[in-house]
Amino acid sequence: MVDVEFRVVSERRDGLLLALGQVVIANGFTLLRQRMLNSDEGVVLVMVVRGPADQLLVLEEKLGTHHLVQSFEASPYEGAPSAPPPVARANGHNGHGDGHAPPVATPAPAQAAPAPAGAAPIDLQRVETLLPQLARNYPNILLQLVALERELPPAQREATLRYIGQRVGAWVYKRDFALGGQLPLGDSVRRIALPAMRQLVQAELQDDVLRVRNSPFCHRGEHGECCHFLRGMLGGLLEGQHGGNVRVVESQCRNTGAETCRFEFET
């Protein structure tokens, strides 16, 4: 289960809580608390909800594209809800959204994968702010992620980019592949991971090993394998079929002199 705080700006107060509350409940979540006030931006509604992490993507999509919602923001709920500040209007969303919503999916914000030894904690607030932007821009997100990588302290890079990758991968799986049947691991890699990765990079499959020729994360001046986002995304894509039982390993990387970045899958 995951607790999330939503901040919504709307031009309309009457019926807003009822309409959005019904969306929350219909998607298997519980509305823990809410409050509404007027601001210069319009009517601001803050809702704290609890529900299954693997349904959070669906809920975000429906709330973010609801006809009453002008702007939308989500963040992990870690205590009493703060006073709702003016919410920045989402780019391109004026009641006629493009159908994209924040890629908020498994793993839940409070269940981020443990950081490698010596790594700094993930800045979850920064991640939650970035995810809606990635959803709107997808699949044109790699330049944005490379820019983030440059800004992050070295101790945060691997854990943060893997976590973002897992969230994006889970979102893409839910959006594009969730209606398919249960597949063996090899078929999941071929039918889900490979086509999803080809939206971003030049990828091919050889003997159940996924190879990427043009990862933008290579040659960043780091030691060892460095395609943390791609590895995380592959894990997120496969979790929809196999839960947390799949381990993705970057066994070779162009950053270390290999011809391609090589990803292998273990159960």
C-alpha positions in Angstrom: 0.0 0.0 0.0 1.1 3.6 -0.7 0.0 6.9 0.7 0.1 9.8 -1.7 -0.8 13.5 -1.4 -2.5 15.0 -4.5 -2.8 18.8 -5.1 -5.3 19.8 -7.7 -6.3 23.2 -9.0 -9.7 23.7 -10.6 -11.9 26.6 -11.7 -14.9 24.9 -10.1 -15.6 24.2 -6.5 -19.1 22.7 -6.6 -18.9 19.0 -7.1 -15.1 18.9 -7.3 -14.5 16.7 -4.2 -17.4 14.4 -5.1 -16.2 13.9 -8.7 -12.6 13.3 -7.8 -13.4 11.3 -4.7 -15.4 8.9 -6.9 -12.4 8.5 -9.2 -10.2 7.7 -6.1 -12.7 5.1 -4.8 -13.4 3.5 -8.2 -9.6 2.8 -8.6 -9.4 0.9 -5.2 -8.0 3.8 -3.1 -9.3 5.2 0.2 -9.6 9.0 0.7 -7.9 9.5 4.1 -8.4 13.3 4.3 -9.0 16.3 2.2 -9.3 20.0 2.3 -10.2 22.7 -0.1 -9.5 26.4 -0.2 -9.5 29.3 -2.6 -6.3 30.8 -4.0 -5.1 33.1 -6.7 -4.7 30.0 -8.9 -8.3 29.0 -8.4 -9.8 26.3 -6.1 -7.1 24.2 -4.6 -8.0 20.7 -3.4 -5.6 18.6 -1.4 -6.3 14.9 -1.0 -4.4 12.2 0.9 -5.2 8.8 -0.5 -4.1 5.2 0.3 -4.2 2.3 -2.0 -2.3 -0.4 -4.0 0.9 0.9 -5.6 0.3 -1.0 -8.8 -2.9 0.9 -9.4 -1.4 4.3 -8.7 -0.6 4.9 -12.4 -4.2 4.4 -13.4 -5.4 6.8 -10.7 -2.9 9.4 -11.7 -3.9 9.2 -15.3 -7.6 9.6 -14.5 -7.1 12.5 -12.1 -4.6 14.3 -14.2 -6.8 14.2 -17.3 -10.1 14.8 -15.6 -12.1 17.6 -17.2 -12.3 19.5 -13.9 -8.6 19.5 -13.3 -6.5 22.4 -14.6 -3.2 21.4 -12.9 -2.1 18.4 -10.9 0.7 17.5 -8.6 1.5 14.3 -6.6 4.0 13.7 -3.9 4.7 11.0 -1.3 2.7 11.5 1.9 5.1 11.6 4.9 3.0 13.3 7.6 0.4 15.9 8.0 -0.5 17.6 4.7 1.2 20.9 4.2 -0.8 24.0 3.3 -1.4 23.8 -0.4 0.8 26.4 -2.2 -0.2 27.7 -5.6 0.3 24.8 -8.0 2.2 25.3 -11.2 0.1 24.7 -14.2 1.1 21.6 -16.1 2.6 22.3 -19.4 0.1 21.7 -22.2 -2.8 20.9 -19.8 -5.6 23.4 -19.9 -8.5 21.0 -19.7 -7.7 19.6 -23.1 -4.9 17.2 -22.0 -2.8 15.1 -24.2 -3.8 11.9 -22.4 -0.5 11.4 -20.6 -0.2 11.3 -16.8 2.5 11.0 -14.3 4.3 7.6 -14.4 3.6 6.8 -10.8 3.6 3.1 -10.4 5.4 0.3 -8.6 7.6 0.4 -6.7 5.8 2.7 -4.3 7.6 5.9 -3.2 8.1 4.6 0.3 9.5 1.3 -1.1 12.4 2.6 -3.2 15.1 0.0 -3.7 18.0 0.2 -1.2 20.7 2.5 -2.4 24.1 0.9 -3.1 26.6 1.0 -0.2 28.0 4.5 0.2 25.2 6.1 -1.8 23.2 9.0 -0.6 19.4 8.7 -0.1 17.1 9.3 -3.1 15.5 12.7 -3.2 12.0 11.4 -3.5 10.4 14.9 -3.7 12.5 15.7 -6.7 11.7 12.4 -8.3 7.9 12.9 -7.9 8.2 16.4 -9.4 10.1 15.0 -12.4 7.8 12.0 -13.2 4.9 14.0 -14.6 7.2 15.8 -16.9 8.6 12.5 -18.2 5.1 11.2 -18.8 4.2 14.3 -20.8 7.4 14.1 -22.9 7.6 10.3 -23.3 9.4 8.8 -25.2 11.5 11.9 -25.7 12.9 11.8 -22.2 16.6 10.8 -22.5 18.0 14.3 -22.8 16.1 15.3 -19.7 17.5 12.3 -17.8 21.0 12.9 -18.9 20.7 16.5 -17.7 19.4 15.2 -14.4 22.3 12.8 -14.2 24.8 15.7 -14.6 23.1 17.6 -11.8 22.9 14.8 -9.2 25.7 14.3 -6.7 27.7 11.2 -7.7 26.5 9.3 -4.7 22.8 9.7 -5.7 23.1 8.8 -9.4 22.8 5.1 -9.5 20.0 4.7 -7.0 18.0 7.7 -8.3 18.2 6.8 -12.0 17.4 3.2 -11.3 14.4 4.2 -9.2 13.1 6.6 -11.9 13.6 3.8 -14.5 11.6 1.3 -12.4 8.7 3.8 -12.1 8.8 4.6 -15.8 9.0 1.0 -16.8 6.1 0.0 -14.6 4.1 2.9 -16.1 4.8 1.9 -19.7 4.0 -1.8 -18.9 0.7 -0.7 -17.3 -0.1 1.6 -20.3 0.9 -0.6 -23.2 1.2 -4.3 -22.1 -0.9 -5.1 -19.1 -3.8 -6.6 -21.0 -1.6 -9.4 -22.4 -1.5 -12.9 -20.9 1.1 -14.3 -18.5 4.4 -15.0 -20.4 7.6 -16.9 -19.6 10.6 -14.7 -18.9 12.1 -15.1 -22.3 8.9 -14.1 -24.0 8.4 -11.2 -21.7 11.8 -9.8 -22.7 11.0 -10.3 -26.4 7.4 -9.0 -26.4 7.5 -6.4 -23.7 11.0 -5.2 -22.8 12.4 -5.1 -26.3 9.6 -3.1 -28.0 9.4 -0.7 -25.1 13.2 -0.1 -25.1 13.1 0.5 -28.9 11.0 3.6 -28.2 14.0 5.1 -26.6 17.2 3.5 -27.9 18.6 1.2 -30.6 18.0 -2.2 -29.0 18.2 -5.8 -30.2 17.8 -9.2 -28.7 20.4 -12.0 -29.1 20.1 -15.3 -27.2 17.8 -13.7 -24.5 20.4 -10.9 -24.0 19.2 -7.4 -24.7 21.9 -5.2 -26.3 21.7 -1.4 -26.6 24.0 0.4 -29.1 23.4 4.0 -28.3 22.8 4.5 -24.6 23.2 8.2 -23.8 24.5 7.5 -20.3 27.8 6.1 -21.3 31.1 7.9 -21.1 29.9 10.1 -18.2 33.3 9.9 -16.5 32.1 7.2 -14.1 33.7 3.9 -13.4 32.0 0.7 -14.4 28.5 0.2 -15.9 26.4 3.4 -15.9 23.1 2.7 -17.7 21.2 2.8 -14.4 18.0 4.2 -15.8 17.8 1.6 -18.6 18.4 -1.2 -16.1 15.7 0.2 -13.8 13.3 0.6 -16.6 13.8 -3.0 -17.8 13.1 -4.2 -14.2 9.9 -2.1 -14.1 8.7 -3.5 -17.4 9.2 -7.1 -16.3 7.8 -6.7 -12.8 4.3 -6.5 -14.2 4.6 -10.1 -15.4 7.0 -11.6 -12.8 6.8 -9.4 -9.7 10.1 -8.8 -8.0 11.5 -12.1 -9.1 13.5 -10.8 -12.0 17.0 -9.5 -11.6 18.4 -7.3 -14.4 22.2 -7.2 -14.8 24.1 -4.9 -17.0 26.9 -7.4 -17.8 28.7 -5.1 -20.3 28.7 -1.4 -20.9 30.1 0.9 -23.6 31.4 3.0 -20.7 33.9 0.2 -20.0 34.9 -0.3 -23.6 32.3 -2.9 -24.8 30.7 -2.5 -28.2 27.2 -2.5 -26.8 25.6 -2.3 -23.4 24.4 -5.8 -22.6 21.5 -6.6 -20.2 20.8 -10.1 -18.9 17.8 -11.3 -17.0 17.9 -13.7 -14.0 15.2 -15.3 -11.9 
